[in-house]
């Protein structure tokens, strides 16, 4: 009977230790040197970039941006038009996101990251003008919120 109590005691201590580890934050350093915090509630953020989880009610289903450019080089025009579309989307989102909490640069960076992976339409006219339309869906918008440090 004494051995059973000793084994049960060790199991209880082990379970307590494992649950303590599972309930704490885990810090991971990425290849680029930034540190990510993994929280027990299965969320994460970059260490030191967020002073607490901020709430943001942003339930848009889609976000569209259009851009147009006419430069000497076709690829340069395409990139410029995509950047313009991203800037216009940032302008559309700005009314939902307080400027004192998020800089224009951070907002544009997060939108551009999502736009890079999104489908977009492009139209090339004979005079060298490039027109681009980028559409972000609900999941892209939620990723932008996360990128900016919001729940």
Secondary structure, 3 states (H helix, E strand, C coil): CHHHHHHHHHHHHHHHHHHHHHCCCEEEECCCCCEEEECCCCCEEECCCCCCCECCCCCCCEEEEEEEECCCCHHHHHHHHHHHHHHHHHHHHHCCCCCCCCCHHHHHHHHHHHHHHCCEEEEECCCCCEEEEEEEEHHHHHHHHHHCCEC
